[in-house]
Amino acid sequence: MAARTVMHIITRLDHGGSAQNTMLTVLGHDRTQYEPVVIAGHPGSWDAQGGMAATEEQCRRLEKERIACVIVPSLVRPISLWKDFCALWTLTGILRAARPAIVHTHTSKAGVLGRIAAWFARVPVIVHTPHGHVFYGHFGPGKSRIFLQIERILSRVTTALVALTSAERDDHLERAVGRADRFAVIPSGIDVERFRRARVGGRQVPTEFDCPADATIVGSIGWLTDIKGHRVLVEALGHLKDAFPTLHVVIVGSGGQQSVLLAQADSLGLRDRVHLVGHRDDIERCLAGMDCFVFPSLNEGMGRALIEAMAAGLPVVASRVGGIPAIVRHEENGLLVAAGDSRALSEAVRRILSDSQLAGSLSRNASHSIGNEFGVKAMVDAVESVYRGAVQAHA
């Protein structure tokens, strides 16, 4: 039997976690069973996660594997009635011409327009992965209410829904989005062994961090925007600066908040102790240079960087939001704090830096808790299992 065409539709194919998750799924498909095609939107002026340069880079990776990648310029993240109509028209035309067996949409905007287009084109199987807790923290109250109603309607034409954590699934079900029997919980996949090896040789601080040789380094990874909570981390450093005079914060990631964070550091007298190193591809090398990892997000589906840090055996402090408590068990393999609370965050970091026994225990437990179920193969196998079940149910 010929391989079934699966068309993945995503708003931004950049360096973000959702895009990485999608790329690993596409590249990992069993090509004897599934022939993947990727349709991606245009990032426009959005460059927090690499912008158009990152999109083009991802397309080149796909083309090397003989996977078609189509850019739809009108598919953009901001709401625009005209562009959204154009994107819907274009997507419907592509799907009608290609007649795929499966459409798999990713993230909010592509999830809405892609599923409507798939329904118009009478695609037999429609799968959607939201990639996070999408009903709060991203839009204002009015837009969130409208979006919720749209999701409730679209869930009726969605064959299967994929959540990253059980908390994300429950978040949808509590709001009457989808049915329990249509949900699958599939964690983001990472190269587990790659990150387990990151700190085998001990701490090795990259010169790009520009930190003193005796620095204690608290690190974080994520694009520089409000929802990632980096300002809370910088504020927490302010609470710790006197007790830990060699403490430095390193933030890996790009985005529009760089000047805001540096101005905040200046105002707190921390300009020489806050280091923004931009986007990095060598994440395991960055993790090898950290003593503690902080994930201060105000909203988070799962946190790919968090899983990577835990696999690397770093003691972690994370916000108690979204799907994070499904990964981090407080006082066992990490510490959880209230989102946005810089005092609680600084106290958790203080405990780890002051108590080597606690830090060691959290470190070991973190690494052991990220097993093969978080591997790329496990993720792809689970996604393809969803496809098989959906195809059989439709037959």
N, C-alpha and C positions, 0 to 999 in steps of 0.2 A: 504494500500500500504506500502511496506517495506521502511524503511528509506534509503535515497540515501547516498552512500559513498562519502565523501568529503575528498580528500587527500591534506593536507596543506604541502607545501614544502618551507623551509626557510634555509638560509645558516648557521645562527648561532642562536641557541635557548638558549640565555644567559640572562643577566639582562638588555640588551639594550631596548630602547623604541620600536623598531620594533618587538622584540621577546615578550615583554610584551603585545603589541597590539594583536599579533597573539595568544598568550596563552589565553587571555581574550575572543577572538572570539571563539576559539576551545572549551574552557570550558563552554561558554555560549550558544552553539548550542542547538536547540530544538532536543533532541535525538529521538523524535518520527518521525522527518522529515529528520534528517541528522545524519549519523554515521561518526564522524571525525576520521582521522588517520593523524599523524604528521610524516613527514620525515625531518630530520635535518642533517646539515653538521657537520663536526668536526672542532672545533675552532683552532686546532693546537696549535701554541705557543701564539696565541692571547688571552691575559688574561685581557684586559682592562675592560671587562664587566663580569668577573667571570670565563671565560675559560671553561674547561671541567667540573669543579666542578659545575658551574652554569647549564650547559647542563644536567648533570646527575640529578641535583635537579629538573629541569623542567620536565624531563622524569618521575621521581618518582611521581610528582604531577599528571601527566597525567594518569599514571598507576593506581593510587588510584581511579581515575574516570573511570577506565576501557577503557581508550583511548590508542590505540596502538601508540608507538613511535619508529621509526626506525632511527638509526644513520647510515649515509653513510660516511665512513671515507674519501673517495676521494672528497667529496663535501666541498671545502675549499674556503675562500674568495680570496686569491691571485690567479692570473692567472697562470695556469700550464697546458700546452697542454696535457700531459699524464694523470694527475689527472682529468682534465676536461673531457677527453674522457672516463676515467673509471667511473666517476660520471654519465655521460650521459648514458653509457651502463647499469649501475646498476639501474638508475631511470627508464629507458625504460623497463627493465625486471620486475621491481616491478609493474609498471603501467599496463603492459600487463597481468601480472598474476592477479592483483586485479580488473582490469576493473572498476575503479570508475566512477561514474556519473559526478563528478566535480573534477577538479584539481585547487587548488588556490595557486599560487606561491607568495612568499613574498621576497622583496629585490632584488638587482641586479643580483648576480651570480645565485641564485636559480631561479630567474625569467627567465633568459636566458636558462639554462640547463633544468629546470623543464618544461618550455613550449615546448621546442624542443622535450623532451621525451614524453610529453603528446600528441603532434602532431603525433610523430612516433607510439604511442600506440593507436591512434585514439580515444582519450578521447573526448566525445561529447561537453563538456563545459570546457573552460579554462579561469580562472579569474586571474588577476595579480594586486597586490598592490606594487608599487615601494617603498612606505614609505619614500618619500622625493624628493628633487630636485636633481636628480642624474646626470644631464648633465654637472655640473661644481662643482669644489671644492673638488671632490673625486679622480679624475684621472688627469694625465697630458693631454695637448691638443691633442696629437696623439691618446691616448687611448680613450679620450672622443669622438673624431670624429668617431672612429670605433664603439664604444658602441652605439652612436646615430644611425648609419646605421643599426646595429643589432636590436635595438629597433623598428625602422621603419618597418623592415621586420617582426618581431615577432608580432607587433600590428595587422597584417593582419590575424593571426591565433588565436588571443585572442578574446574571446567572449565578455568579459567585463573588463574594467580597473577601479580600485578604487584609487582615489586621496584623500589625507587627507584634502586638502583645495582647494578652487577654483583657487588659485594662482598656485598650483602644477598641476592641470588639464590644466590651460592655458599655463603653461610652456611646457607641452607635445604637445599641439595642435599647438602652435607657431612654433614648430620644426617638424611638420608633423608626430607626433607619435600618432597614434590612431585617431578615429573620435569622434566628440562631442557626438553623440548618443550612444556611447559605454562607456562613462565615467559616473561614479557615484562619488559624493563627500561625503565622510563619515569621520567625525572627529574621532580621537583616543578617545576611551572611557576610562573614569576613574571612580572611586567610588566617585562621587561628594559629597555625604553627609559625607563620611569619611573625606574629606579634608576641607569641610566647618566647621566641628567640631574642626579642628586642633588648632585653636587659640581662642576658645570660652572662655577659662579660662585665657586669657592674655598671655603675653610672658613668656615662660618657657624654659630656656636655658639648653640643655642636658649637663651633666658634661663632656661628651666625646668631646665637643667642646674645652675644656680647655681654656676658655676665662675668663678674669677678671669679677667680679660681675658687674662692671659699664660699661662694653663694649657695644658699639653700633655695631651691627652685620649685615654686608652685606653678604648675602649668595648666593651660586650658586650650582646647581646640574647638573652633567654630567660627562661622562667618560673623563679621563685626556688625551686628544689628541689635536693636533693643531686646528682642525676644530671647537672645542668647545669654543675657544677664551679665555681660562682662563688666559693666559699671558697678554692679554689686561686688564683684571680685576685687576691683580696684579699691572700692570703699573698705572692704574687709582688710586689705593690706594696710590701709591707714590705721585700723585698730591694732594691727600687729607690729607695726614698724619699730616701736620702741623695745618691745619684748624680744624681737628677733631682728637685730640690726643687720644681719647678712641675708635677710629674706628678700627674694626677687620674684616677680610675677612675669611669666612668659606666656603670651597669647599667640597661638598659631592660627592664621586665617586672614582673609582679606575682606574688604567691605567699606561702606561709607562712614563708619563710626570711628575711624582711626583718629581724626582730629579731636573728636569729642572725648575719647578716652585719654589722649595725651594732655588735653586741657584739664581734665579732671585730675590726672596724676600731678600736673604742675600745681594745681590749687591745693593739693594735699602734701606738697613737698616730696613727691615720690617720683619725679620725672626720671631720675637715674635708676629707679628700681622697677620700672614697668617697661617691658620690652615687647613690641609688636613686630613679629617677624614675617608677617604676610603668609600667603598660601605656600604650602610645602607638599611635595609628593612623597618625601621620605618621612612619613609620619612615625614609623617605628624608630627611626634615628632621633626624632624629636622626643619621643616618649622615653628613650634611653637616657636623656639628659635631665629628667624631672625627678624630684623627690616625692611629690604628691600631685595628684591630678584633681582638678576642681571642675565640675560641670554645673554651672549656676543658672541653667536655662529657666525661663519663666513659663515655658510650655515646650513639651518635647514628646514626640511619638515614641521614641526608643533611645536614640542617641548612639549613633554608629561610633563616634569617637570615644564615648564612654566604654563601650564594649571592647574596643581596641586597647584602651588603657588598662582595663581590668585583665584582659588576656595577657598583657605585658607584665602583670603583677605589680602594678602601682596601687598604693592605698588611695582610695577615691572618696571625695565628698561631692554629693550631688543634691539637686533640688528634689523635693518630694512632690513631683508633678507628673502628669501624663503617664507614660508607660515606664518611667524610671524605677518606681518601687517594685515593678515586676522583675527587674534585673538586680537592683541593689537591695540587699536585705540589711536593714539598719543594725549596726554593731556586729554584724557577722562578716560580710564581704565588702563593707563600705559604710559610710555615714551619710544619713539623709538629714536635710535641713529644710525649713520653710523657704519657699521661693521668695527672693527679694529681700531677705533678712540678712543684712551684712554682719550683724552682731553674732547671729547663730552660725553663719558661715565661718567667721573668724575664730569662734570658739572651737568648731569642729577641726579646723586646720591646726589650731594651737594644740589640741589633744594629740593629733597624729605626730606633729613635730616634737612634742615633749615626751612622748611615750613610745619608745622604740619597740616595746613588746606589743603594744596595740597596733602600731604601724606594720610590724612583721606579720601579725595574725591576719589583719585585713588584706595585706598584700598576697599572702599564700591563698587565702580563701577566695580572693577575687580571681586569681589565675585559675584555680581549680573549678570555679563556677562557670567559666566560659569553656564549655566542652564542644564536642563535634556538632551538637545540634545548632551551633552558631556558625558552622562552616558554610562555605559557598555551595558545596555539593548538596548538603542537607537542604538548603534553601531552594535550590533549583529543582531538586527531586520533589520537594513538597509542592512547589508551584505547578510542576508538570502533573502531579497527582490530582491537583485541583482541576486542571484542564481535562484529564481523562474522565474524571467523575462528571464534569459538566457536559462533555461531549456525549457520554453514555446516557445521561439523563435526558438530553435533547433528542437522542436517536429514537 
